[in-house]
C-alpha cells in the first residue's frame, strides 16, 4: 500500500480521506446531489519524466481509463463500457496526482502505472468559474506496468502502427 501523502499532490488528501471519498462515490445514486458525484475505476497512467526535479512540471502525463465503476441507478449501469466512453472519461482529466512510484524515474523515462482511481470535479484553480477534474491514484493495488525510455516507447509505438497497417 502506498501512502498518498508521498505523491505529488494537487490537493491535500490522505489514505483515509481517499477511502471515505471512494465509499461516498460507490454509494452515490442517480438523482442524488450532483456535487457528490465522482468516478472510480481502473486506469493506466502514462508518465514521461522531463526534468530531474520532483515537481509537477517535471512530468507529462496521459491517463488511460480502462474501467469505470457503474453508477447506481444509471440506465446504462449494466452495459459494457465501450472505448469511446472510456476515452471521453480520460479526456475529462485536468490534473493528476503524480504517484510516488514516479520519483524513481530518470529523465526521458516513460512509465505506465496501473491503479485504481478516484476522479472528481473541483473549482478550476486558474479559470474563473471553471471546473477541473482531478484524478487521484488509489493507494492500494498500484503497479508499474512498464518502464521504457522515450526512444523505446516511440519504437514500440511505430512497430504497433506498422503491424496495424500490415507492414
Backbone torsions as a table, in degrees:
resi	resn	phi	psi	omega
1	UNK	NA	135.0	178.8
2	UNK	-94.7	146.5	174.1
3	UNK	-91.2	116.7	-176.7
4	UNK	-57.3	-27.5	-179.5
5	UNK	-65.7	-11.8	176.2
6	UNK	-85.9	-14.6	178.8
7	UNK	-71.4	161.3	166.8
8	UNK	-79.8	111.2	-168.8
9	UNK	-107.3	143.8	175.1
10	UNK	-86.6	-38.5	176.5
11	UNK	-128.5	157.5	179.9
12	UNK	-73.5	114.8	176.1
13	UNK	-149.2	141.8	176.9
14	UNK	-122.4	-179.0	-176.1
15	UNK	-59.6	-40.3	-178.9
16	UNK	-67.5	-46.0	179.9
17	UNK	-68.2	-31.4	174.7
18	UNK	-62.6	-48.5	-179.2
19	UNK	-61.0	-39.4	178.0
20	UNK	-65.8	-40.6	179.8
21	UNK	-67.2	-38.5	177.6
22	UNK	-65.4	-42.4	178.5
23	UNK	-62.0	-41.1	177.9
24	UNK	-65.3	-39.6	179.0
25	UNK	-64.9	-40.4	179.6
26	UNK	-69.5	-26.8	179.6
27	UNK	-84.8	-13.8	-177.7
28	UNK	-62.3	136.0	177.6
29	UNK	-122.6	147.3	174.8
30	UNK	-54.6	131.5	-178.0
31	UNK	104.2	-18.1	175.4
32	UNK	-69.8	171.1	177.1
33	UNK	-56.3	119.8	-175.8
34	UNK	-59.8	-20.1	179.3
35	UNK	-67.7	-15.6	178.9
36	UNK	-90.9	2.4	-176.5
37	UNK	-77.2	139.4	173.1
38	UNK	-151.6	148.6	173.3
39	UNK	-86.8	143.3	168.4
40	UNK	-133.5	158.8	179.0
41	UNK	162.6	-150.7	-179.9
42	UNK	-125.2	145.8	-179.3
43	UNK	-149.0	160.8	167.2
44	UNK	-111.9	123.1	-179.7
45	UNK	-104.0	122.9	-179.8
46	UNK	-98.8	129.1	179.6
47	UNK	-128.4	138.9	170.2
48	UNK	-121.1	127.5	177.9
49	UNK	-87.6	126.1	-176.5
50	UNK	-110.1	-17.8	180.0
51	UNK	-143.6	158.8	-178.8
52	UNK	-69.3	-32.3	-173.4
53	UNK	-59.7	149.7	175.5
54	UNK	-93.9	78.9	-179.7
55	UNK	-151.1	160.5	-175.5
56	UNK	-58.2	-37.2	-177.9
57	UNK	-68.4	-9.4	-179.6
58	UNK	-84.8	-5.8	-174.4
59	UNK	-128.1	142.0	163.6
60	UNK	-108.5	148.9	-173.2
61	UNK	-145.9	154.1	176.4
62	UNK	-141.4	121.0	175.4
63	UNK	-87.3	136.7	174.5
64	UNK	-118.8	95.8	-178.8
65	UNK	-71.2	125.5	-177.0
66	UNK	-99.8	-31.0	-179.0
67	UNK	-157.1	139.2	174.8
68	UNK	-116.7	128.6	176.9
69	UNK	-63.7	133.7	-178.4
70	UNK	-64.6	149.2	177.4
71	UNK	-89.9	131.1	-179.9
72	UNK	-59.5	132.5	177.0
73	UNK	86.0	-4.1	178.8
74	UNK	-73.9	140.8	-178.8
75	UNK	-60.6	-30.5	-176.9
76	UNK	-102.5	17.4	-175.2
77	UNK	-60.0	-30.9	-177.8
78	UNK	-92.8	-5.4	-176.8
79	UNK	-81.9	150.2	175.7
80	UNK	-66.1	144.2	-179.4
81	UNK	-87.7	124.4	-178.9
82	UNK	-90.6	167.5	-176.3
83	UNK	-60.2	-35.9	-179.3
84	UNK	-63.8	-42.3	178.4
85	UNK	-63.5	-47.8	-178.4
86	UNK	-63.9	-37.4	177.5
87	UNK	-66.1	-40.7	179.1
88	UNK	-62.3	-41.6	177.3
89	UNK	-64.3	-43.9	178.8
90	UNK	-57.8	-40.1	-177.4
91	UNK	-71.4	-17.2	178.1
92	UNK	-72.6	-22.6	-174.8
93	UNK	-63.9	124.1	177.4
94	UNK	-99.7	-43.5	-178.4
95	UNK	-135.0	151.6	175.6
96	UNK	-134.9	145.7	165.4
97	UNK	-70.7	138.9	176.0
98	UNK	-88.8	118.6	-177.7
99	UNK	-61.3	145.7	-179.8
100	UNK	-56.1	-28.3	179.5
101	UNK	-58.9	-25.5	-178.4
102	UNK	-72.8	-14.5	-178.9
103	UNK	-62.0	-27.6	-179.1
104	UNK	-81.5	-4.7	-178.5
105	UNK	-68.8	146.6	171.4
106	UNK	-93.4	159.4	175.4
107	UNK	-56.9	136.2	-178.6
108	UNK	79.2	5.1	172.4
109	UNK	-75.8	147.4	172.6
110	UNK	-124.9	115.3	-178.2
111	UNK	-119.3	148.9	172.7
112	UNK	-113.1	130.4	178.5
113	UNK	-120.9	119.7	176.0
114	UNK	-85.8	138.1	-177.8
115	UNK	-162.1	164.9	165.2
116	UNK	-82.7	158.9	179.9
117	UNK	-145.3	162.1	170.0
118	UNK	-126.5	130.6	-179.3
119	UNK	-132.0	123.8	-177.2
120	UNK	-140.7	159.4	179.5
121	UNK	-84.1	146.3	176.0
122	UNK	-147.7	161.4	176.3
123	UNK	-61.8	135.4	-179.5
124	UNK	-66.1	130.4	-176.5
125	UNK	-71.3	-15.7	-176.8
126	UNK	-117.3	-45.6	-176.6
127	UNK	-82.2	113.9	-179.0
128	UNK	-55.5	121.7	178.3
129	UNK	76.3	2.1	-178.5
130	UNK	-85.1	165.1	177.8
131	UNK	-115.7	137.2	175.5
132	UNK	-118.6	148.6	176.0
133	UNK	-109.1	122.9	-178.3
134	UNK	-103.8	129.3	175.5
135	UNK	-106.9	124.9	179.1
136	UNK	-114.7	117.0	175.2
137	UNK	-66.8	132.7	179.7
138	UNK	-67.0	154.8	-177.9
139	UNK	-76.0	-21.6	-179.2
140	UNK	-96.2	153.5	171.3
141	UNK	58.7	34.5	171.9
142	UNK	-87.5	140.8	173.4
143	UNK	-148.9	145.6	176.7
144	UNK	-82.5	112.8	-175.3
145	UNK	-81.1	-32.5	178.9
146	UNK	-158.7	152.3	176.9
147	UNK	-132.3	121.1	179.6
148	UNK	-141.9	163.1	166.6
149	UNK	-87.1	167.6	178.5
150	UNK	-57.8	-42.3	-177.6
151	UNK	-64.5	-43.6	178.4
152	UNK	-63.5	-40.6	180.0
153	UNK	-64.5	-45.9	-180.0
154	UNK	-64.0	-39.9	178.5
155	UNK	-64.0	-42.3	178.1
156	UNK	-63.2	-39.8	177.6
157	UNK	-63.9	-43.0	178.0
158	UNK	-62.9	-43.2	178.3
159	UNK	-62.8	-42.0	179.2
160	UNK	-64.1	-41.5	178.7
161	UNK	-65.6	-41.1	178.5
162	UNK	-63.4	-40.7	178.5
163	UNK	-64.8	-40.0	177.5
164	UNK	-63.1	-30.9	179.8
165	UNK	-86.8	-3.9	179.2
166	UNK	79.9	21.4	-179.6
167	UNK	-91.5	NA	NA
